[in-house]
Amino acid sequence: MTQVVASPCVNICQMDDQIGLCIGCFRTIEEIAFWSRLSSDQRLKVLQAVERRRAEHDPNGCSTGGELRGECEREG
């Protein structure tokens, strides 16, 4: 049985031009565009990259509210 790797999309679809990533899922536009055609192994590699990017760009988890770290820090 083949394991299905779910998309990291959280329905906050907005590209950040400065970092070149979606502020919701931390994927590049290419990763988003090709997701449905990637193998499970390729998807897992993208998910690993997403986790590294999330740790680098949003360690406080503010992106789930649609904001990057800088906005979250200003509110707190």
NORRAMO-V160913 format. One record per pair of residues at least 24 apart in sequence whose ideal C-beta (glycine too) atoms are under 10 Angstrom apart, sorted by the first residue. I is the first residue (numbers start at 1). J is the second residue. Records with the same first field share a line. If there is no record, write none. Layout:
I: J + J
This chain:
2: 39 + 40
3: 40 + 43 + 44
4: 40 + 43
5: 35 + 38 + 39 + 40 + 41 + 42 + 43 + 44 + 46 + 47
6: 43 + 47
7: 32 + 35 + 36 + 43 + 46 + 47
8: 32 + 35 + 43 + 46 + 47 + 50 + 51 + 54
9: 35
10: 63 + 64 + 66
11: 66
12: 63 + 64 + 65 + 66 + 67
14: 63 + 66 + 68
16: 57 + 63 + 68
18: 57 + 68
19: 53 + 56 + 57 + 68
21: 49 + 50 + 53 + 54 + 57 + 58 + 63 + 68
22: 50 + 53 + 63
23: 57 + 58 + 62 + 63 + 64 + 66 + 67 + 68 + 71
24: 63 + 64 + 65 + 66
25: 50 + 53 + 54 + 63
26: 50 + 51 + 52 + 53 + 54 + 55 + 56 + 57 + 58 + 63
27: 53
28: 53
